[in-house]
Amino acid sequence: MVCLLGAESTGKTTIAQALAAQLSCPWVPEYLRSFCDSQQRTPRRDEQALILETQHIHALAARECAARQGAPFVFCDTAPLLSAIYSEDVFGDRSLLPRGRALHALYDLTLLCEADLGWVADGFVRDGPATQMRIHSALEAELSALAHRLGNQACTRISGSGGARIKAAVDALQRHHAAN
């Protein structure tokens, strides 16, 4: 499984959809967005664990589907780790971090989307440029710590705009595939 990870407004959805279409592989949408759309609000603190676990369940279901279809990848538009980081940032709740970290070990490759596109308002899911930068810094710290604890945790930074960003993601996939 390949995880597209990044703060808000970093192109995760665009890249996940483009890679899935280009390589005929399943992609897993961000559950938080579905939750906010259906509830017409952002989640409360007591709903964060549900969002984290549902994202994980959807990724596992897509992995099973990919295996049946013989698809080489599953592209996950975010990961439980991001829910845990947002829970800490928004609610001061660190309780989901151990679970988010443990589940992140299931990904074969993380594509960390840089916060270089500029922030764009998008309904309930977006908090603003200051939050974007805090979350990006927290992601960098968590991924660095995970790589240190777990050993060779594959993570590639994705930057640039438009086609260059997608090309960077494809190049990272090719490098990862060649190395494994």
Order of alpha helices (4+ residues) and beta strands (2+ residues): beta-alpha-beta-alpha-alpha-beta-alpha-alpha-beta-alpha-beta-alpha
